[in-house]
Amino acid sequence: MRLLAVLGLVVLAACGADGEPEPPDGKPAGPGVGVSITGKAEVGITG
C-alpha cells in the first residue's frame, strides 16, 4: 500500500514538471495544407 502511495505522489509531482503549456511555434496550418488523399471507393455491385 505504501508503494502505491509513493508511486501516486511521483506521478502527481511529474504533472506539469516542464512548466505551463505553450502553443507551437510558427503559423498554424489551415485545412488541407500539406494533405493529399488518393484512392478509389465503390458501393454496391461492382465489376
C-alpha positions as CSV (number, residue, x, y, z in Angstrom):
1,M,0.0,0.0,0.0
2,R,2.8,2.4,0.8
3,L,4.4,1.7,-2.6
4,L,1.2,2.7,-4.3
5,A,1.0,5.9,-2.3
6,V,4.6,6.8,-3.2
7,L,4.0,6.0,-6.8
8,G,0.9,8.2,-6.9
9,L,2.9,11.1,-5.4
10,V,5.6,10.7,-8.0
11,V,3.0,10.7,-10.8
12,L,1.3,13.8,-9.4
13,A,4.7,15.6,-9.0
14,A,5.5,14.9,-12.6
15,C,2.4,16.6,-13.9
16,G,3.4,20.0,-15.2
17,A,7.0,19.4,-14.4
18,D,8.1,21.3,-17.6
19,G,6.0,24.4,-16.9
20,E,2.9,25.9,-18.4
21,P,1.7,24.6,-21.8
22,E,2.9,26.7,-24.8
23,P,1.4,27.0,-28.3
24,P,3.5,25.6,-31.1
25,D,5.8,27.9,-32.9
26,G,5.1,29.1,-36.5
27,K,2.0,29.7,-38.5
28,P,-0.8,27.2,-37.9
29,A,-1.7,25.1,-40.9
30,G,-5.1,25.6,-42.4
31,P,-7.4,22.9,-43.6
32,G,-5.9,20.9,-46.5
33,V,-2.4,22.4,-46.2
34,G,0.1,19.6,-47.0
35,V,-2.6,16.9,-47.2
36,S,-3.4,14.8,-50.2
37,I,-5.9,12.0,-50.4
38,T,-6.0,9.5,-53.2
39,G,-7.9,6.3,-53.7
40,K,-11.0,4.7,-55.1
41,A,-14.3,3.9,-53.4
42,E,-17.1,1.7,-54.8
43,V,-20.5,1.0,-53.4
44,G,-22.8,-1.8,-54.4
45,I,-22.2,-4.5,-57.0
46,T,-19.0,-3.7,-58.9
47,G,-17.4,-5.4,-61.8
